[in-house]
Amino acid sequence: MFFKQFYDQYLSQMSYLVGCQRTGEAIIIDPIRNVTPYIEVAEQEGLRITHVTETHIHADFASGLRDVSHQLGAHMFISGEGDQALSYNHLPGPATRVKDGDIIKVGNVELQVWHTPGHTPESISFVLTDVGGGADVPMGIFTGDFLFVGSIGRPDLLEKSVQIAGSTEIGAKQMFQSIQRVKALPNHLQIWPGHGAGSPCGKSLGAVPMSTLGYEKQTNWALQERDEQSFIEELTADQPAPPHHFANMKELNQNGHRLFQPYQVYPLQVDDRKELMFDIRSRTAYHGGHLRGSINIPFDKNFINQIGWYLDYDQPAVLIGESWQVQEAAHVLQLIGFDQVKGYLPPKDEVITQHVHSRDITGDEGNVLDVRNETEWADGHLPQAHHLPHGQLLNQPVPFDKQEPIYVHCQSGVRSSIAVGLLERKGFEHIVHVKEGYQGI
C-alpha cells in the first residue's frame, strides 16, 4: 500500500493519496482544486488516480472533487447520508453515493464508510484496511472534520454560514453520538484528520499531523466527556464567527464551480479605486505608507482566514504588492474559489499616499472602536468603546463623526491594522491605530 498526506499551510488542510501498489490504482481523499501535486506523486509511484472521495461538503475551501473527476476520469464516491436537500448536485462524471457500512475498494485496499455526523449531517469517515498487505484489522481512519488531533469539528457552521436555524444543537447531539461510536474502535487506529492548527473548522486544533485513537482517548476532551449535555455546552461555547467566504464555499461545493485553471496576474495601468484593493505586504510596510482605502491583509499563513471576511465573489479585486507575492496570493485565492484578481499595483511612490498614525493610548480617549471578537469583548473592554468585529466593518455603520479622531484597537494590533483601510474606505479622516492593542492599554 502507498500512503501520502498533503498539507496546505494556507488552508491548514490535509488531503491524502492512497494507492494499491499491486494493481496500480489510487484514490484521493479530500482534494483541493489544484490536482497537479497528486498527479506528480502518483506518477512517481507508478499509480493511476482512479478514485476520488471526500468526507463532507467543505465550507472552508473549494473542493477538488469535480476537478479530479473531470481531468482524470476518476470515479467519485460521495456521501449519501444526511439531508438530501443539502447534498451534492451537478456532478461532472460517474459517482456512487455511499452510506454507512459500504466498502470502497481501491485495488487491495479497503475503505469502510462510517457515517459520523456532527460537523455536517452528511459527514463520513473512512476506516482503512490494507487487505493486500495481509491485514485483517484496520490501520487507520480518515476523519475529515469530525475528529482532529486534540479537538473535534464545530457543529455550528450550517447555522452561522447558511442560516439553517437549530442546526447547531442537532449537530452537537450528533457529534456526541459519533464520538461514542468511534471510541469502540481499537486504540491502535491511526487518526488522519482533515485539518490542523490554524483552521477555523474547530477550536484548539493540534499542530501534529496525525494521532492514534488511543492517544486521543487520553488527551482529547471530547473523547473523555461522558455527559451529553456537558459535551454540547463545551462544544458550542465560544465558537468564533466563521469568515464570510464559508457561505460561498458551501454553495460552490454543493452545486459545482468552475474547474481550476491557473492564470497570470498583470500590473494595472489605471488605478481603479472602485475595486476592493488588498495590500498584501507586511503590517510594518503598510503602516509606513499605503494607498488610501486599501485593506491590509498580509500574505502569510493567516491570509485566507482574514481575506475571506471581505471578498465579494461577484466582483473582482486588486492586489498591492511585489509581482512574485501577488502571483502566489492569486493562486492561493483560487483555493477558496476566487478567480477574479483583476490585476495588481506595485508598491511604488505614486501608489503610497497614506501613513498610519500609530501610538499607545491612556484608555480615557473618546471615539474608541474595539474590533475584537465577541469572546474577547466579553472578557473585558474599555467602558466607552464601541464594539464592532473587524469582519463586519465593511457592511455596518460606525457611529462616530468622520472628521473627529477615531481610536481603533484589537487585541494585539493585527486586526486593527486591517480596520484602518476599512475605515478609510468609509471616509474617516483621522484614524489612530492603537499600536499594542487592548493588551497594551
N, C-alpha and C positions, 0 to 999 in steps of 0.2 A: 504494500500500500504506500502511496505517496501522500504527504500532507504538508501544506504550507499555509501559514497565516500571513495576510497582507494587512498593514496598518497605515491608515491615512491620518497624519497629525492634525490636519485642519478640521477634520470631522470627528477626531478621536474614535475612529470606526475601524472595526476588524471585519475582514471578509476572508474566505477560505477557498482553497483549491484542494480537492481530494481526488485521487486517482487510483485506479487498479492497474498495476504495472504488468499484470499478465495479459489483460485484454486491451490495454491502452486507452480505456475510457476514463473520463474525468468529469467532475461536477464542480461548479462554482456555487458557493453559498453566500448570500447577501452581497452581490457585486455592486460596485459603484459604476458610474456611466462610462468611464474610460476603461475599456476592456483590454487595452494593449498589454499591461503588466501580466495579466493572467495568460494571455496568448504566448507571450515570450517565455514564461516559466514552463508552460505546458509543452511547448516545442523543445525546450532544452531537455525535458524529461521524456520525450517521445510519447506524449499523451495527446489525445484528441478531446476537446471540450464538447461532450455530447449531452450533458445535462446542466440545468441551472435551476436554482431554487432560492427562496428567501423565507425568513422566519415570520415576517409580517409585513404589512404595508407601512413603510417607513414615513416618519414625519420630519426627520431632521436632514435628510439628503435625498437627492434624486437617484432612484434605483436604476441599476444597470440591467435589470432582469430582461426587459424588452430588447435592449441593445445586444445582449448575448444571444438571444433567440434570433433576432433579425440578421446579425452579422455572421453568426457561426452555425445557424440552423439547430441550435441546442434545444432539446425538449424541455419545456417549462413544467415544474412541479410547484403548484401554488396551494395555499391553504383553502380548503373547502369548508372550514369551520367558521363559526361566528355568524353575524348578521349579514345576509346576502346583499342587503342594500348598501353595505359598506365594503363589498367585495370587489374583486378585480373586473375591469371592463376593457374592451378593445385590445385584446392580446394579439400580437402580430404573427403567431405561429402555433404549432401544436402544444397543448397544455393539458395536464392532468391535475384535477383538484383532489388533493389528498386530505385524509381525515385521520383521526386518532387510531393508531394501530397499523396503518398502512406501512408498507415497506418500499423504499426506493432502492433499486439495485443498480449499482454502478460497477459493472463487471462483477468481481467477487467481494465488493464492499457493500454492506447493507446499512441503510439509514432508516431506522424505525421512527415514524412520526408520533410525537406526543403533543396533544393539544394542551397548551399551557397559557390559558387566557389570563388577563390581568392588566398587562401593559396595553394590549388591544384585545378585542374579542376574538380575532382570528389567529392570534399568536400561536405558533407551533415551534417545537424544538425537535432536534434530530439526534437520536441515540445511535452512535456508530459502532458497528461490529466488523472487524476485519476477518471475514469468513475465509477469504483467500489465504490469509496468514495462519490459518488453523485455529483461530479463536472461536470459542463458543460462549464467551462473555463479552459484554460491550467494553469499548476502550474509553469513550468519552461522549459528551453531549454538546451539541451546538445550541446555545440557549438564546441567541439573539438579544433582545431587550427584556427578556424575562428574568434571568439571573446573571448578575455581574460579579466580579471579584469584589467582595466586601459589601455589596449592596444588591438592590433589585430594581426593576423598571418602575417608573412612575405610572399611576393609573389615570391621571387627570388630563391627558393631552386631548382626548376627544371632546371633553367638556370645555377646556380652555381655548383650544385652537379651532375646533369645528362646531362649538356651541351645542353639543348634544347633552342636554340637561340631565343630571342624575347619573351620568356615566362614570363619574369618579368613584362614587360609593360602590356601584356594581363592580367596577374593575378591581377595586381594593378587596372586595369579598372573593372575587375570582382568583386574585393573586394569592390570597391566603390558602385557598384550596389547592392551587397549583403547587405551592411550596410544600404543603403537607404530602402531596403525592410524590414529588420528586425526591423527598427525603427517604423514600423507601428504596431508592436505587443504591447500588453498592458504593461504599466510601471511596474506592479506588478510582471511580469515574472522573476523568478529566473534564473540567468546565471550560468550554471555548465560547466566550461571550461576544456580543456584537459591538460593545463599546468599552472604552477605558476612561481614565480620569480626564476631565475636561468636557465630557459630553453632558448636555442638558437633559438627557433622557432618564436621569436618575439622580439621586443625592449621594454624594461622597463615594463615587466610584473609585476603585483601586487602580493604581498605575501598573500593576503587574498584569501581563497579557493573558494569563490563564491560571487556573487553580485546580483543586480537586474538590469533589463533593464533601469528602471527609473533613478537609480543612475548612470549608465554608460552614459546615455544621458547627465547628468550634469557634469561628470568628465572625461570621456574618449574622448580624442581629436578627434578620428576617427568618433565618432557619432555627433560631433559638426561642423566638417568641411563640408561646403556645396558646395564648388567649387571643381570640379573633378580634375582639373589639380594641384591645390594646395595639394589636398589629395594625389595624386600619387607622387608628389615630396617629401612630408613629409614621406610617407610610404617607399619609395625606398631609401631614403638618409641614409647613414651611417649604412646600414645593414652589420654586420660583416661577414667575410668569414665563411662558415659552416665547422665543423670538417670533416675530410676525411671519417669517417665511415658513414656519411649520404648517400653517394652514394651506399654503401653496403646495408644499411638498406632499401633503396628504392627498390633495386633489390630483396632482400630477401623477403620483404613483398608483393611484387607484384607476385613473382613466387614461393614462398614457401621456407621453410628452414627446417632443422632438428627439430623434436619435442624436447621440453625441457626435459632434463634428467640431474638432479644434479649429480655431481661427486666429488670425493675426490682428492685433490692435495697433492702430496707426495714430501718430500725433495729429492733433486738430489744428487747422489753420485759423479757425474762428472760435473765439471763446463764447459759447452759448450759455449764458448764465441761467437759462430756464431749466436746464438739466440738473438732476441731482449730481453733485460733484463730491467725490470721496477722495480726500487727501490721505494716501496710504503710507506716508512717511512716518517716522517716529514722532512721539509726542513732543520731544525736545525740538526737533526740526520744525514741527508745526507751530509751536509757540514762538519760535524765532522769526517766523514770518509765513503767512499763508494767504491764499485767495479768499477774500471775504465771503462768507456763506458756505465755504467748503466744509465738509464734515470729516473730522479726523478719525479714521479707522486704521490704526497701524497694521501693516501686513505682517502679522505674527500668528502664533498658533490659535489665538482667540479671534482671528479675523472673521470667520464665518458667524460665530455666535454674536458678534457685535453688529456686523453689517446687515445681518438678517432682520434686524429691527426696522431698517429704513428702506430696503429695496422695494421698488414698485415694479412688479413683473409685467406691467402694461406699458412701462416707459423705459427708455434707455438711460444709461448712467455714464458719467465721465469720471475717469480716474486721474489723479495727480500724483506723479512720482517718476522715478527713473524708468527707462524703457524696459529693462530686464525684469524689474519688480512688477511693472504693470502687466507684462505678458503672463507672468506666473499667477498674479492675482486674478486675471480674467479667466485663466484655466481653472483656478480653484472655485470661482463663482459658478462655473459650469457644473460643478459637483452638487450644487443646490439648484440646478435647473435654470440658472440665469445666464442667458446667452447674448445679452444686449449691452455690452460695453461699447459705447459709440466711438470712443477714442480716448486719447489721454493728452494731458498737458504736462510738459516737463517743468520742474520747479525752477524756472528762470526768474530773473529780476522783475520782468514785466508781469509775471504771474503773482509774485509775492507783494501783497498790498496791505496786509494787516498783521499786527503783532498782538499776542495775547498778554494782557496785563495780569500777572500772577503775583499774589502775595498772601501772607498769613493775615488772619483777621482776629479780632478780640472776642468775637461771639456776640457782641452787642449791636452789630450793624442791623439796619433795616433792609428790606428787599432781599432776603436770603432765599435762594432756591435750592432745595435739597433734592438731588436726582437719584438717590439710592433706591433700593427695592423696599418692598413692604416690611419684610422682616427686619432689615437694618433700621428703618424708621421707627418701628415698634420698640426696638431695643434702646432707643434714645435719640433725641433730636433737639435742636435749638427751639425754644418756645415760640419765637417769632417767625420761624421758617415756614415757607410754603412747600408742600411735598408734591413732586411730580416726577415719577420714574423716567429715566432718560429715554426709554423706548416709547414713551407717549408724547414726547415733546413736539414731534412733527405735527401731530393732529389735535393737540389740546392747547387751549389758551393759557397764557402766562399772565397772572393778574398784577403786573407791575407796569409803571409808566416807562415807555421805551426811551425816554430822554433822561431818566434817572439811573444812577449806578445800580447794577444788579450783581449780587454776590452768589456765585454758583459753586456748589461743592457736592462731592460724593463721599466715599469712604476714604479713598487714598489719592484721588486726582485723575484717574483714568477715564471714568465715565463723564466726569465734569468737563474734561477736555473735549470729549465728543459733543457735549451740550453747548459748548461755545459756538461752534459752527451752526448748530440748530437755532440758537438764539439770534445769531446774526442773520440767518435766513428770515427770521420773524421780524427783523427790523430794530432789534435792540442795539443801541449805540455805545453804551458804556458798561461793558461786561468785565467783572473782576473774577478771575479764576482763583479759587482758594487752593493754594499750592499743595498743601499736605492733606487736604480733605478734612472730613469730620474727625479723623483720628488725631489731627494736629491742632484741633481747636481746644 
